[in-house]
Amino acid sequence: MTTTANAAGFISFDDTRARALQPFALTRPASELRAGALLMRERWAQVTGSASSGFVGDHHLRTFEEGDAPPCVTGMIAAGTILVNSRCAPALDARLAPDASHWLCDGRVAAVRLAQALPVERLHDGSLVLDTLVPVGTASATIAGWWIDDVWDFIRHLQPMLAHDIPILGRGMDAAPSHLTVLGAHDCFVARGAYIEPMVLADTTAGPIYIAEGARISAFTRLVGPCAIGRDTLIAGGRVAGCAIGDHCRVHGEISASIVIGHANKSHDGFIGHSMLGRWSNLGAGTLTSNLKNSYGVVSMWTERGVSPTALQFLGTMFGDHAKTAIGTRFNTGTVIGAGANVFGSEMPPKFVPPFAWGDRTPFETFDADKFIEVAERVMSRRSVPLSDGQRTMLRAAWALGSTLRP
């Protein structure tokens, strides 16, 4: 579905760098990635006080549909619309000065109020720089926030973002239930409608904890702040520390300093650390990630432009949307698992598994497109989420585009 944008709300723009945030860019715009406790789009909605009118991203995402996500826009973007760089994650207490024409975050243009209508085609290849849309001699204002220049920046900024986000999201919430054991001086926010069984420990020594409406925390769970648990998510025991767990997830075992975008399963034992799980990913029992090299050195990670040092000592695995692992699968530091990949076998996979790959070693077989769509539809139906025609079209386009990333 596409739409012609008007001046209501804001529009997220994926620039060239946003379109390289693999493995996630293959199947979703950057505005639908989780940064801190919220999606990038949700952060801008809080800051602007308005809903998003849509996004401009890679051509193959033009039929992207998911939950309450706005559509891809086409045609003309009306004058007065706020165009935001989807790689900027604004602080939730930031506000846009109404008399400004553009807003800077850390010295870079993060958002522009369009002085005149803009054809979407000017944004199609992602190369446009928002600075070029700033009217000469107009006023600017600054906002606090974080930039996502590389995919590992989601992990780099996770702890400070959660520490900042949670007290804001928790304003006005009731005190934690009396049967929840809380340690530490930071707050533990529990929304009405969340259910916490006895024998749950919330350790707020290092940061606050947020538990959203509909979440269920099972007995023998240890939550360690800063930590955010999304709506209708089940934490079924184990240790969840320093994480942003999205909506409708199933988590068990040990997971640390990681992001789960939403609708994903880590339902069994196994350590996941400094990693990011895409939507509809499913980790088999005993799946393990290494997040620290034996040399304690800097972790490098695959990107479309080549293997790059991340400047991070701790970094695990990026699991793309619809990625799956078999029981007992192990991953090295700085591994990238492409969207739709099905990883199984007796060997530790290489540090880059291409999208829609099948197996655990090169040369990988390729997951047949029709079979992948069939499995995706079956997986989503278990959560009563239909696979729409638009999303089906997008996934087929992603499968075709993924061939350029396969050896």
N, C-alpha and C positions, 0 to 999 in steps of 0.2 A: 504494500500500500504506500502511496506517496501523496503528498499534499502540497498545496501552495501556501506559503507562510504569510501571515499577516503580522501586525505590530504587537499583538498580544503575546505576552510571555517572552521567552528567550529561545535561542537556537544554539545548539552545540555544534562546533565545527572541528572535525578531525583533520588536522594538518598532516603533512607528510610523515612526521615523526610518530603521531598517534596511529597512523595506519601501519606502522612497523612494530607495534607492541604485540609481537607474537609470543605464545600461540593463540592469544585471544582475539587479535584483530581479524583473523580469518572468519570469525563467526559472530562478531558483535562490534558495534561502535564503541569508542572509548568512553562515551558518556554512560554506558551500561556496565562499567567495571567498578568494583567496590574499592574505595580508598578510605581507610579508616572505617568508621562504623557505617557509612552510607555509600550508595552509588554516587559516582561523579555528578550525574544529573540531579540527584536528590540534594547534593550539597549546594548546587547553584540555585535550586528551587528555594532552599532555605534562605540563601543570601539575597536573592532578588525579590522574594515574597510572591513569586508567580510560578505557574506551571510551565513546563517546557512545551514549545510549539513543535519541536521536531529536532532532527539532526541532519547534518550533511557529512557523509562518509564515503567510503569506497563504493564504486559502482555495484559490486556484487552484493552489497548490503541493502539495496534499494527496497527490497520487500521484507526487511527485518521486522518481525513482530514478536513481542514478548510481554505478557502481563500488561502493566500500565505504561510501558515504554511508549513514547511518542513515535510517529512515523518518520521516515525519510522525507525531506522536503524537496520540492521541485518548483520550477517557475521563477517567480520574483519574490525576494524577501523585502517586505515593506520597510520604508523609512521609519525610524523610531524603534525598530526591533533591536534588542541587545544580542549581539553575536559573541559567544564566549568560546575561548579555546578549551576544548574538552580535556586537555592535559593539565589544566590548572585545577587544583583541588582547594577551593577557598575555605578559610576557617569559618566554622558555622556561626560565629558571632559577628562576622564581617557584614557590612551593609554598603550598598552602592549609593554614593553621594548623588542626590538627584540632579544637581547642577553640573555634573561632569559629563563629558562626551566619551571618555574612555577611562579604564581603570587599570592600574599597574599592580602587579604582584611580584615582589622581589625585583623590581626594576624592569619587568617585561610586561608588555600589553597582554592582559588576560581577557579583557572584554571591551567591546566597542558598541556604542549606540549609533546605529547607521543614520547618517545625515541624509541619505537618499536611497531609493530602492536599489537593490543589488541582485543581478541575475545569479541564480544558483550555479549556473555553468562556470562562473568565474572561480568557484570553489571546488569544482569536480576533481581536479587532480591533486588537491591538498597543498599545492605549492604557495598559495597566497599567504602573505604574512599580515596579521591583523594591523600592524603598524601602518600599512599603506592605506588603511581605511580611516585613519584618524584625521579629521579636518584640521587644517593648518590653523594654529593660533587658538585652539580650543582648550578648555580646562581639563586637567586630569585629576584623578584621585587615586589613593592607594588602598589596597585591601591586603590583609594577611592571608597566607596560604602556602601551599606546597606545589612544586612542579613535578610532574612525572615525565622525565625525559627518556627513561628506559624502563622496561617492564619490571626490573628488580627494584625500582624506586618505590613501588607499592609496598615492598617489604622494608626498604630502608626507612620510610617515614611512618610505618605502621604504629609503633609505640607512641611517639609524640602525638600523632593524630588521634589515637584512641584516648589518650590522657586528656586531650583538649575536647574531643567530641562528647564524651560520656556525661560530664557534669551538665552540659548544655541540653542534651537529650533527656536527661533525668529530672530537669526542673519540674517541680509540681507533683512528682510521683510520691506515692505513699512510702513509708519506711518498709524495709525488708521484713518479711514475716518472722515472728518470734522463734519459730522452730528452725530457721536457717542460722547456722553458726557463721558469724562474720568475724574475721580477724583483720587487724590493721586499722589505720586511721582514715583511709579514703572511704568514700560512700559506696554503698551497694544499692542500686536502683532496681526495683522489681515492679513491672507494670501490672495493673489489674488484669486478670485473665491468664497470667502466667501461673504455672503449677510447679511447686517445688516439693519433692518428697522429703521425708526425714533423712538424716544422715548425709546432708550436703554441706560442704564447707566452701565459703566464699572468702578467699584470702585477698584483702585489699591493701596489703602492705606496700606493694609497688605501684598501685594505681586503682582507679575505680572500676566497678563492674556494672553492666547494664543488661537486664534481661527483659526482652520485649513481650508484648501481649501474645498469649497463645503458646509461648515456649514451655517446654516441660523438661525439668532437670531431675534425673533419676537419682536414687540413693547411691552413695559411694562415688559421687562426683566431686572433684576438687576444681573449682574455678579460681584462677589466679589473674588479678588485674594487672594492667588495664585489659579489659575483656568485654566484648559486646556479643550478645546472643540474639539472633533475629527472631522474627515472628514465626510461630508454629514450628519451631525447630526443636528436635529432641536431642538432649545430651544424655546418653545412656550409660553413664559411668566412665571413670577415668580422669585424667588430668588435662584440662583445657586452659592454657596459659598464654596471655598476651595476644589473643586472637580476635579477629572479626569474623564471626560466623553469620552468614546471611540467612534469609528466610527459607523455611521448608527444607531444612537439612536434617540429616541423621549422623550423629557423631558419637563415637565410642573410642576408648583407648587414650593414647597420649598424642596431643597435638599442641604445638608451641609456636608462637610468633608467626601465625599463618592466617591467610585469608581464604574464606570459602564464599564465593560470589553468591551462591544460592542454589536450592534444588539439587544438592549433591549428597553423596553417601560416603561416609567413612565409618561404617557401622561395626567395625571389628577392632581387635587389638592391632598394634603396630604404630611405630613412631613416625609422625609427620612434623617436620620442623622448618620454619622460614620458607614456607611454600605457599602456592596459590592454586586453588582448585576451581576450575570452571564449572559452569552450570551443567547439570546432568552427568557430571563425572562420577565414577563409582570405583572405589578402591577395594580390592579383594582383601580378605583376612590376611594379616601379617605383612601387608605392604609397608615397606620401610624406606625412608629417605635419609641420606646422609646430608647434614647441613654444615659440616666443618671438616676441612681437609686435615689429614694427619700432620701436615707441615704447619698447620695453623696459618697458612698463607691466604692471599686474596683469591676468591673464587672467580673463575671465568665462566661465561655462559654464551651459548650459541645465539646469534642474531642473524637477520637476513643479510647484514653487511659483513658477516664473519664473526668469529669467536672474539668476545670482548672481555677485558677485565672489568669487574663490577665495583672494585674498591671495597667490597664487603667480605668480612671474614666468615660470616654465617649466611648461607644461602642454600636452599634445598631445591625443590622441583616445581616447575610450572606445568600444571596439568590443564590442557585445553578443554573446551566444552566437549561433552560426550566422550571424553577419554575414559578408558577402563583398564584395570590391572587385574591380573590373576592372583590367586593366593600366593603369599610368600615372595612377591616381586620386590626387588631391591633396586634403589636408584642412587647414583653417585651425586656428589655436590654439583649444583649448577646445571641440572638436567632440564631439558625442555621436551614435553610430550605433546605432540601436535593434536589438534582437534580431531575427534573421532577415532583416534588410535586405539587399538586393542592390544595391550602388551601382555604377553604370556610366554612361558618357556623356562628353561633352567639356567640361563645366563643373565648376568647383569646387563641391561640394555645400554647402548651408547648414550652419550650425553645429549644427543638430538635424535628423537624419534619422529619421523615425518608425520604430517597429518594423514589420517585414515590408513596408517600402517597396520600391519597384522603380523605379530610375532615378537621376537626379542633381539633380532640381530639382522644385519645387512647381508644380502639384499632382502629387504622387507617385501612381503606380498602386500597388495593393496586391498583394503576393505571395499568390496563391491558397492557401488553407489546405491543400487536398489536395496541391497541387503542392509546397508547402514540405515537408510531411511526407515525400513521396516522395524529395525531394532530400536531406533530413536522413538518412533511412534509407540512402540510397546512399553518402553521405559517411561515415557511421559504419561501414558495412560494410567500407570499405577499410582500416580499422584493426581489423577483426574484432570490432567492438563492436555488438551487436544493439540495435535500438531497441525497448525493452520496451513492453508494453501500457500500463504505468503512465506511462512517459515520453511516449508518444504522446498519452495523454489530457491530460497536463499541458501539452504544447506546443499542443494545440488550445485549451485553456483560456487559455493565454497569448496566442494569436492573437486570441481573442475579446476578452480584456481589453485588448489592444494597440490596439483600435479607439478606446478613450477617449483615446489619446495621438496618434492620427492626425488631421490637420486635416479 
